[in-house]
Each structure stands twice: as structure tokens, then as C-alpha cells.
């Protein structure tokens, strides 16, 4: 495998030679190192990793100190032991999408090439993720800075749609701590909660088109965070999911029992 850079007009290009057979390789070239690395790693037996990031110490709401890598979204304790995050726990209990099995079936059913189906699935996934992130950022901005408002409403999104998302939130005037990191190092648990209410009820903001099929997994992830708080002696009775489509809808659950044997 060879990797080298060519600089042209102040822009760096990267070329990869990826071995795919004896004495044979595929060649990739471009200026997006991250995307090229992903493509390389789909084909190569030995993976590349240029994006390891760095860990920073974080003081958690539960009065512990953990280390967090924003690039890899991973947590460790101060000795470097990996902690299980709420998002990792959620992924472990949710059935995976079997694209390899479903892609040819869907392509055959609709008489559309697998490449086109795959491209549309990928695009829709990115759209959903980006939309959901925008709502999270808007809600975080509101609860962090609603008491620091200015004439120009810097604490609100400029886009009218996202502004409506925030201003129509039924609990917008309540005390909700945004993006709270909770940890239970003893049980190797950690996570970042979208919001924590005054009574320590964990809440999550979602934008699922069909939330019913995912609701139990959302409740389980929130129960993961609630369990951390309970392990520290706090009383938590319920968890709440707020889902936004054309309006906010509230879903509540008791704290569910979670199984960490994953």
C-alpha cells in the first residue's frame, strides 16, 4: 500500500494505492481524506485510521471525571478503561438494518438498480441525521442562552422553520439543563442526555417520521441514563421523549430495567 500527497494550487490531493489482490491494486485520488479513507477501508484487509482525535477530561453531572474523544465519540475513565455510552447501548439493542439482504430484494421489486436504491437510502439517512442534529442544536442553544437574549435573538435559530420548532416547544420556559453528561464509572456507564429536567427526568428530542417503531429503543436509552442517576442515589420516576414532525408530541415511560450483558 502506498499513500502520498500532491499539493497543487494550495490544495492538498491524496492518492491511495489499495491492494485488492496479489500484485494488483485499486487507485483512489481526491482531496477528501476522510471519504477516501472510508473507501479504502471497505476494500483493504488492513484498515487505515488517520482520525483518532484526542481525549479531554469532562466533569460529569454525577460528580465524576471522565475522558471524552469528540472525534470518535468514545469515553474512558482516567485510567483509559472504555466506558459504555448511551448511544452505544442503544445500538446494541436495536436490530441492525440488513442492507446486504434487503437491497437486491427492493431493487428487484421496483425494477431499479441496486446502486440507485443504495444511493437513495444513503441520502435519506444523511437527510434524517442532519435534520435531527439541527433540532438538537436549536434546542441546546435555546436552553443554554434563553436567559441571555438580545434584541437580535441570538439565542434563536434564524431559519423560520427551526425557530418555530423552538418557540412551539411546550416546556420551553421550564428549567431544563441541556446536553448533560452523566456517568457511573463503577458500572462503566456514561452518556450525554439531551435534557435533564429539574426533577432529574431525562428527556430526548427526536424527529422520527414513524416514532412508534423506535419508541421502545428511545425509552431504553433514556432508561440507561436514568439508571446512572439512580445508581448515584437520585430518584428518577420516568423518562420523556419529545418528537417533532409538524408539531411536538410527548411520550412518557417509567424507567425500564436495562440489561448490560451485551
RAPECOR-V313064 format. One record per residue. N is the residue number from 1. SS is DSSP state (hx for helix, st for strand, lp for the rest). Layout:
n->[N/N]
ss->[SS/SS]
//
This chain:
n->[1/2/3/4/5/6/7/8/9/10/11/12/13/14/15/16/17/18/19/20/21/22/23/24/25/26/27/28/29/30/31/32/33/34/35/36/37/38/39/40/41/42/43/44/45/46/47/48/49/50/51/52/53/54/55/56/57/58/59/60/61/62/63/64/65/66/67/68/69/70/71/72/73/74/75/76/77/78/79/80/81/82/83/84/85/86/87/88/89/90/91/92/93/94/95/96/97/98/99/100/101/102/103/104/105/106/107/108/109/110/111/112/113/114/115/116/117/118/119/120/121/122/123/124/125/126/127/128/129/130/131/132/133/134/135/136/137/138/139/140/141/142/143/144/145/146/147/148/149/150/151/152/153/154/155/156/157/158/159/160/161/162/163/164/165/166/167/168/169/170/171/172/173/174/175/176/177/178/179/180/181/182/183/184/185/186/187/188/189/190/191/192/193/194/195/196/197/198/199/200/201/202/203/204/205/206/207/208/209/210/211/212/213/214/215/216/217/218/219/220/221/222/223/224/225/226/227/228/229/230/231/232/233/234/235/236/237/238/239/240/241/242/243/244/245/246/247/248/249/250/251/252/253/254/255/256/257/258/259/260/261/262]
ss->[lp/st/st/st/st/st/st/st/lp/lp/st/st/st/st/st/st/st/st/st/st/st/lp/lp/st/st/st/st/st/st/st/lp/lp/hx/hx/hx/hx/hx/hx/hx/hx/hx/hx/hx/lp/lp/lp/lp/lp/lp/lp/lp/lp/lp/lp/st/st/st/st/st/lp/lp/lp/lp/lp/st/st/st/st/st/lp/lp/lp/lp/st/st/st/lp/lp/lp/lp/lp/st/st/st/st/hx/hx/hx/hx/hx/hx/hx/hx/lp/lp/lp/lp/lp/hx/hx/hx/hx/hx/hx/hx/hx/hx/hx/hx/hx/lp/lp/lp/hx/hx/hx/hx/hx/hx/hx/hx/hx/hx/hx/hx/hx/hx/hx/hx/hx/hx/hx/hx/hx/hx/hx/hx/hx/hx/hx/hx/hx/hx/hx/hx/hx/hx/hx/lp/lp/lp/lp/lp/lp/lp/lp/lp/lp/lp/hx/hx/hx/hx/hx/hx/hx/hx/lp/lp/lp/lp/lp/lp/lp/lp/st/st/st/st/st/st/st/st/st/hx/hx/hx/lp/st/st/st/st/st/st/st/st/st/lp/lp/lp/lp/st/st/st/st/st/lp/lp/lp/lp/hx/hx/hx/lp/hx/hx/hx/hx/hx/hx/hx/hx/hx/hx/hx/hx/hx/hx/hx/hx/hx/lp/lp/lp/lp/lp/lp/st/st/st/st/st/st/st/lp/lp/lp/st/st/st/st/st/st/st/lp/lp/lp/lp/lp/lp/lp/lp]
//
